[in-house]
Every structure is written in structure tokens, then in C-alpha cells.
Amino acid sequence: MNIKRKETIPQVLSSRWEQGSELHWFSSWRSSNSSMPWGKHHCLFGNGRHALKALIDFGQTTRNWRRLWIPSYFCQTVVSSLLSTGIEICTYIDSPGYYEPNFDNLEFKKGDILFLVNYFGLRDKFFVDDTHRNLIEIVEDHTHDPWSDWAYTSSADWCVVSLRKTLPVPDGAVLWSPVGHQLPSTVGITSAHKVAVMEKFTAMVIKGLYLNNYSVMKEAFRNLAISGEEKFDNQGMISGASELTMNILPTFPVKIWRERRYLNHQTLSTVLAKLPWVEILQPKSNKLSVCPFGASLIFDSPERQLRVRSLLISSNVYPSILWPLDQPRTEGIPPENIDFSQRMLFLHCDMRYDKSDMEYISNLIHRFGEQSKIS
Ligand SMILES: Cc1ncc(COP(=O)(O)O)c(C=O)c1O
């Protein structure tokens, strides 16, 4: 019998099918045999903010750090955490819409640190010119694509990766120095972090059960995930990573999962190519050296973004906004950044999904975007 296909049917044929939001708890029978960009000499912290705070405290006491330059377009929760270190924060103009920032008009001085971000895994390695490089120390954030060529060949002073954005772990971040600088001392896990991790981990496990049609309610994992995240946001003390993350981390088939992310991004980009009302940001290089974190969709207006987002949510597709800038923690965020953040939607392309899932959500976006014609 021929089955008529109206829209490609997602792989997970259950009433519990959903796309996006946080990772649930799963692993893979395929083991990892990949070397990691951080090598043996690295430290693990409770999350990305803990790793950055530990590094800044260390730099202020041992390397005379005075000012931290951060990109104008960045996650404001992380900015709050950086401000809590007491270091002076300056912003430089940057955006995921550019492949690299421009530092020509900035006046760096000794004691400055430059924080560079591989936004949404779209960038390739770029060099800061020698006049600046000789004055400053560089910290790179490779959270959105920890296995890029840039991360493997980095010449930054330190690099950081928050692990839970690309891997199914409840916590954890890696800090390393590609040029062999000393690292801050590692710390044990704090009791506050243990509680937060337990909530996040339980939420991940229950979400996995929910997706597999067990009789658990969505609220059960949603409430725990939110509560765990709030505990992460409110932790004063720097913590080490959980035993759980430390033990499971070396077992993940990261290369295979990354390749899936790359292909899923391509599928979505192909279906939505050439639509006049949306642009999908593309990686700097079309080889696997650069792998997008997900699909960053930039709509022609905030109204269309809002409408498509709400229709997607009512179809169980949960995109993110990376990042809301309506309550900036620093001055100097240009209007272009705010406009960009109001028109962007981030669609997950990770290893949870295959080609048919991506075609299905691309067709939804196409349909909802067309329906949202602004009169
Ligand atoms: C690029 C980037 N770096 C660092 C962080 C901080 O990571 P964590 O939430 O693990 O503290 C985030 C979190 O959103 C992020 O997106």
C-alpha cells in the first residue's frame, strides 16, 4: 500500500514527540575514541560561569588583570556572573552576524583580557593583530562547538567550554590553556551545586521517560529543570563538576554526534533556502572544521519571529532566543544587537534528531512564516 506523504513524518511517532529545549538523559553504545582539544592538562568546574569566574579570580590575583573586554552580544546571565568577580568590564561590538569582530578603534592596555566567542559554532579561527596581542591575554569560549578546528588549534591563553550545551550532562565545564599557562586550582563540588545537579539530572531522566511514553507528566521534569537552573544562577561559590559528568564525559561519541548536528543544519538550511523573510546563518567554512551549534534563523521582523515562535511552541517545537537583550547588564549594547536578538530564533539540530525530524520542522517553519505575512 502506498502511503501518501503530506509532510515528512518525524522519526519519533508518538504523541510525546517534541523538538528542542534541553537534552534528556541518554548515552550511546558507540564509544568515543576522539582526543579532546583540551588534552590531559585541564580543570573541570561546575559550569561555564564557574570556570570563567575561577579564571578571572586567578588572573586578578596572579596576573594583574584589571579589565575584561566582552562582546556586546552575549548571554546576560553570564555577564552578571562576570560582573560578580569585581573586574572592570568593557564591551566591544560583536554579533553572530559577523565572522569576526573588529578591534581597530579599541585602546587596549596591559592588564586587559579579551574574551572571544565562537558564536553558535559559526566561526573559524581568526587572529588578533600583533599590536593588540602583545598587550592583552585572550580567553576563548568554545561552548557552541568544542570540537572545531579552531578549538583544536587555538593559540589563546585560556579556553573554556560549558559541556551541557552540546552533551547530555547535567553540569560541567572544561578550562584549559593551549599555550601551557598555569590553571586555577580545582575545587571540590559544593553542597549547593550537588543539589542543583541532582535536580537537573532528575529532570533529564524524567524527560527521557516522558519521551519514551512512560506515564510521567511534563510538569515533573519542567519544574525540576527550572529549579535546577535557578540554583545554578544563584550560586555564589565556585564548584567543581559532578562525579557523574566527570565519569560519563569520556564515553560520548562526540565526533559522530557533531557530524549529525552538521548534517541536520544542512537539511534545515536546504529546505528554507531563498525564502525572502528569513536568513539562516551559515558557518564560515562549509567543511566540518566548523560545525553550527544549531540553526540561527534571522527573521525580517520581530513580529514574524514572535508569531513563528508561538506557532512552533504550539506544535511541540521549542526554539530558544539566544540571547534576550532587553535587560542588559552593561552599557554600550548597540541597537543593531538588540534588533538582531528580537529577530532571531535558535532551532536545535543536535544528535537527538535526524533528517526526517529536520524536514518536518523546516516545513512547519516555512508554513508558519508564510502565514505570518505582515499586513
Ligand atoms: C557561549 C556560552 N558560554 C558560557 C555559558 C555559561 O555556561 P553555564 O550555563 O554552564 O554556566 C553559556 C551559557 O549559556 C554560553 O552560551
The ligand as an SDF file (V2000), in Angstrom:
LIG
                    3D

 16 16  0  0  0  0  0  0  0  0999 V2000
   28.5620   30.6320   24.9230 C   0  0  0  0  0  0  0  0  0  0  0  0
   28.3220   30.3480   26.3680 C   0  0  0  0  0  0  0  0  0  0  0  0
   29.3540   30.3620   27.2130 N   0  0  0  0  0  0  0  0  0  0  0  0
   29.1950   30.1020   28.5370 C   0  0  0  0  0  0  0  0  0  0  0  0
   27.9610   29.8450   29.0590 C   0  0  0  0  0  0  0  0  0  0  0  0
   27.8170   29.5670   30.5250 C   0  0  0  0  0  0  0  0  0  0  0  0
   27.6440   28.2200   30.7200 O   0  0  0  0  0  0  0  0  0  0  0  0
   26.8800   27.6400   32.0170 P   0  0  0  0  0  0  0  0  0  0  0  0
   25.4090   27.8460   31.7970 O   0  0  0  0  0  0  0  0  0  0  0  0
   27.2930   26.2150   32.0550 O   0  0  0  0  0  0  0  0  0  0  0  0
   27.3480   28.4170   33.1800 O   0  0  0  0  0  0  0  0  0  0  0  0
   26.8580   29.8350   28.2230 C   0  0  0  0  0  0  0  0  0  0  0  0
   25.5280   29.6000   28.7860 C   0  0  0  0  0  0  0  0  0  0  0  0
   24.5130   29.9530   28.2130 O   0  0  0  0  0  0  0  0  0  0  0  0
   27.0310   30.0840   26.8400 C   0  0  0  0  0  0  0  0  0  0  0  0
   26.0010   30.0650   25.9860 O   0  0  0  0  0  0  0  0  0  0  0  0
  1  2  1  0
  2  3  1  0
  2 15  2  0
  3  4  2  0
  4  5  1  0
  5  6  1  0
  5 12  2  0
  6  7  1  0
  7  8  1  0
  8  9  2  0
  8 10  1  0
  8 11  1  0
 12 13  1  0
 12 15  1  0
 13 14  2  0
 15 16  1  0
M  END
$$$$
